[in-house]
Structure formats: C-alpha cells, structure tokens
Amino acid sequence: MKNILECWFDDRKTVKIINNRVGIIKGGRILTEDNPTNFESRLSLCSLPEKFRKDGIKIIFSGEIKEIYPNERWAATPLKITDFDIVE
C-alpha cells in the first residue's frame, strides 16, 4: 500500500466499497473508464498523495465512496482511496 493520506470527510458514512477500478487523473479528479453518466465516474482525490495528482496518470484504485448530504452538490463523488497502483 502507498502512503495513503487522511481525508477531511473521514467522518462521513461509507455508502459503498469499490475495488480495483481503473481511472485517469484529470482536473483534480479521478475519471473512471466506465459509464460516464454513472455518479461514480468522477471521484475526488482525497487521500491520494500530492505527487500522484498529475493530469494523465492512470491508476488502479480501491476505496470507500462516502455519503453526500441532501443539502450538498459535489463536482465529484467523495472517495477515500484505500489502495492504488500506477498503471505504466
């Protein structure tokens, strides 16, 4: 496991666990290669170390999808990354 960081939304409820998804870092988010209309296709970078937050890096990752409160709107689904690998 890499040097995973803490998230500012660690205290939120985990609503789903995802494993071994493929995504590309772009615009401060992870864009997954699955259905682009899926709410999980744009994920936050919380807990991903800064040196891996460069546009174009492809990763395989696992993590916890965190809850979004009813009064919130997010540009990306909150994700706490629990493990990742860089795809060469």
Backbone as CSV, one residue per row, in Angstrom:
resi,resn,N_x,N_y,N_z,CA_x,CA_y,CA_z,C_x,C_y,C_z
1,MET,0.844,-1.179,0.000,0.000,0.000,0.000,0.889,1.241,0.000
2,LYS,0.443,2.247,-0.701,1.173,3.506,-0.773,0.919,4.325,0.490
3,ASN,1.539,5.474,0.555,1.391,6.372,1.698,0.042,7.105,1.603
4,ILE,-1.023,6.438,2.001,-2.381,6.987,1.914,-2.556,8.080,2.972
5,LEU,-3.173,9.181,2.574,-3.393,10.315,3.471,-4.781,10.256,4.095
6,GLU,-4.986,11.055,5.125,-6.319,11.187,5.708,-7.172,12.092,4.829
7,CYS,-8.490,11.923,4.920,-9.443,12.759,4.186,-10.170,13.672,5.141
8,TRP,-10.600,14.805,4.656,-11.375,15.691,5.512,-12.798,15.182,5.676
9,PHE,-13.204,14.168,4.908,-14.536,13.591,5.109,-14.466,12.169,5.636
10,ASP,-13.418,11.834,6.383,-13.304,10.523,7.025,-14.479,10.224,7.947
11,ASP,-15.091,11.260,8.501,-16.177,11.045,9.462,-17.520,10.740,8.789
12,ARG,-17.586,10.825,7.462,-18.835,10.519,6.763,-19.030,9.007,6.632
13,LYS,-20.281,8.619,6.533,-20.626,7.211,6.390,-20.144,6.677,5.035
14,THR,-19.611,5.468,5.028,-19.248,4.791,3.787,-20.510,4.176,3.207
15,VAL,-20.818,4.530,1.939,-22.034,4.014,1.315,-21.752,2.871,0.344
16,LYS,-20.484,2.730,-0.058,-20.121,1.665,-0.995,-18.611,1.470,-0.969
17,ILE,-18.186,0.240,-1.137,-16.761,-0.089,-1.276,-16.530,-0.436,-2.736
18,ILE,-15.479,0.137,-3.329,-15.122,-0.230,-4.702,-13.720,-0.809,-4.692
19,ASN,-13.482,-1.757,-5.587,-12.191,-2.441,-5.654,-11.681,-2.510,-7.086
20,ASN,-10.399,-2.240,-7.229,-9.690,-2.426,-8.497,-10.353,-1.747,-9.689
21,ARG,-10.733,-0.476,-9.502,-11.270,0.321,-10.601,-10.114,0.990,-11.322
22,VAL,-10.292,1.272,-12.591,-9.277,1.949,-13.393,-9.744,3.373,-13.645
23,GLY,-8.837,4.337,-13.475,-9.179,5.725,-13.727,-7.971,6.540,-14.134
24,ILE,-8.239,7.732,-14.629,-7.197,8.673,-15.050,-7.378,9.957,-14.250
25,ILE,-6.274,10.501,-13.762,-6.309,11.769,-13.028,-6.492,12.895,-14.038
26,LYS,-7.489,13.728,-13.800,-7.721,14.871,-14.684,-8.508,15.930,-13.936
27,GLY,-7.997,17.145,-13.943,-8.707,18.273,-13.360,-8.995,18.129,-11.880
28,GLY,-8.093,17.509,-11.150,-8.278,17.354,-9.720,-9.253,16.256,-9.323
29,ARG,-9.543,15.359,-10.264,-10.464,14.253,-10.014,-9.913,12.972,-10.633
30,ILE,-10.539,11.853,-10.267,-10.299,10.595,-10.966,-11.486,10.398,-11.900
31,LEU,-11.206,10.233,-13.180,-12.256,9.925,-14.151,-12.141,8.444,-14.462
32,THR,-13.206,7.696,-14.193,-13.155,6.258,-14.421,-13.469,5.938,-15.873
33,GLU,-13.104,4.731,-16.269,-13.285,4.327,-17.658,-14.628,3.661,-17.904
34,ASP,-15.494,3.651,-16.900,-16.812,3.043,-17.093,-17.804,4.078,-17.605
35,ASN,-19.048,3.806,-17.495,-20.129,4.644,-17.989,-19.999,6.091,-17.484
36,PRO,-19.814,7.066,-18.377,-19.614,8.459,-17.948,-20.837,9.099,-17.299
37,THR,-22.004,8.493,-17.405,-23.178,9.051,-16.731,-23.342,8.476,-15.329
38,ASN,-22.562,7.499,-14.972,-22.593,6.888,-13.643,-22.094,7.918,-12.630
39,PHE,-22.768,8.047,-11.482,-22.346,9.049,-10.495,-20.957,8.760,-9.949
40,GLU,-20.460,7.540,-10.128,-19.117,7.196,-9.670,-18.056,7.383,-10.755
41,SER,-18.391,8.031,-11.847,-17.404,8.194,-12.919,-16.464,9.372,-12.678
42,ARG,-16.818,10.287,-11.755,-15.959,11.404,-11.358,-15.796,11.318,-9.846
43,LEU,-14.590,11.036,-9.415,-14.333,10.797,-7.995,-13.296,11.777,-7.466
44,SER,-13.425,12.137,-6.199,-12.473,13.056,-5.580,-11.121,12.374,-5.369
45,LEU,-10.107,13.178,-5.137,-8.746,12.666,-4.938,-8.344,12.607,-3.472
46,CYS,-9.301,12.702,-2.575,-8.972,12.695,-1.154,-8.170,11.453,-0.807
47,SER,-7.126,11.617,-0.058,-6.206,10.583,0.428,-5.169,10.148,-0.606
48,LEU,-5.222,10.663,-1.833,-4.183,10.363,-2.810,-3.024,11.337,-2.599
49,PRO,-1.810,10.834,-2.383,-0.665,11.725,-2.167,-0.478,12.715,-3.320
50,GLU,-0.058,13.904,-2.976,0.085,15.018,-3.930,0.916,14.649,-5.164
51,LYS,1.989,13.896,-4.994,2.873,13.588,-6.132,2.197,12.728,-7.197
52,PHE,1.040,12.138,-6.888,0.309,11.332,-7.857,-0.895,12.063,-8.436
53,ARG,-1.074,13.334,-8.116,-2.237,14.103,-8.563,-1.975,14.871,-9.851
54,LYS,-1.269,14.281,-10.778,-0.921,14.945,-12.040,-1.832,14.447,-13.152
55,ASP,-2.356,15.384,-13.939,-3.221,15.017,-15.059,-2.542,13.982,-15.955
56,GLY,-3.327,12.980,-16.331,-2.849,11.961,-17.261,-2.337,10.690,-16.602
57,ILE,-2.116,10.706,-15.289,-1.664,9.496,-14.611,-2.831,8.517,-14.553
58,LYS,-2.570,7.283,-14.962,-3.589,6.236,-14.932,-3.348,5.374,-13.698
59,ILE,-4.412,5.111,-12.933,-4.278,4.324,-11.714,-5.341,3.229,-11.630
60,ILE,-5.003,2.192,-10.905,-5.967,1.183,-10.466,-6.126,1.445,-8.976
61,PHE,-7.365,1.580,-8.514,-7.566,2.002,-7.131,-8.742,1.275,-6.480
62,SER,-8.721,1.279,-5.172,-9.822,0.782,-4.352,-10.138,1.867,-3.335
63,GLY,-11.358,1.873,-2.832,-11.693,2.890,-1.850,-13.112,2.800,-1.341
64,GLU,-13.447,3.795,-0.546,-14.760,3.898,0.093,-15.484,5.117,-0.451
65,ILE,-16.634,4.890,-1.084,-17.487,6.002,-1.510,-18.168,6.528,-0.249
66,LYS,-18.053,7.828,-0.022,-18.624,8.443,1.180,-19.954,9.119,0.863
67,GLU,-20.769,9.276,1.886,-22.093,9.862,1.704,-22.013,11.332,1.310
68,ILE,-23.017,11.755,0.557,-23.226,13.165,0.235,-24.513,13.558,0.939
69,TYR,-24.439,14.598,1.741,-25.615,15.041,2.486,-26.656,15.631,1.532
70,PRO,-27.944,15.542,1.879,-29.019,16.006,0.992,-28.898,17.467,0.561
71,ASN,-28.299,18.311,1.373,-28.203,19.737,1.049,-26.915,20.096,0.310
72,GLU,-26.185,19.108,-0.194,-24.900,19.358,-0.866,-24.967,19.011,-2.344
73,ARG,-24.098,19.683,-3.089,-23.849,19.344,-4.500,-22.341,19.243,-4.648
74,TRP,-21.877,18.173,-5.239,-20.446,17.935,-5.406,-20.104,17.847,-6.892
75,ALA,-18.921,18.322,-7.256,-18.430,18.180,-8.627,-17.885,16.774,-8.859
76,ALA,-17.559,16.076,-7.777,-17.066,14.707,-7.854,-17.559,13.948,-6.625
77,THR,-17.809,12.674,-6.792,-18.263,11.845,-5.682,-17.136,11.708,-4.663
78,PRO,-17.405,11.909,-3.382,-16.355,11.794,-2.374,-15.868,10.351,-2.234
79,LEU,-14.578,10.176,-2.388,-13.945,8.865,-2.329,-12.745,8.923,-1.413
80,LYS,-12.671,7.997,-0.488,-11.461,7.827,0.311,-10.707,6.648,-0.298
81,ILE,-9.577,6.938,-0.924,-8.774,5.887,-1.543,-8.110,5.072,-0.442
82,THR,-8.235,3.752,-0.550,-7.617,2.867,0.441,-6.399,2.150,-0.119
83,ASP,-6.305,2.061,-1.438,-5.146,1.439,-2.087,-5.126,1.868,-3.546
84,PHE,-3.934,1.956,-4.122,-3.830,2.294,-5.543,-2.481,1.851,-6.093
85,ASP,-2.435,1.680,-7.393,-1.204,1.400,-8.121,-1.218,2.236,-9.392
86,ILE,-0.059,2.689,-9.800,0.090,3.429,-11.040,0.159,2.431,-12.198
87,VAL,-0.577,2.694,-13.271,-0.531,1.853,-14.467,0.527,2.441,-15.382
88,GLU,1.479,1.645,-15.706,2.580,2.124,-16.595,2.177,2.025,-18.059
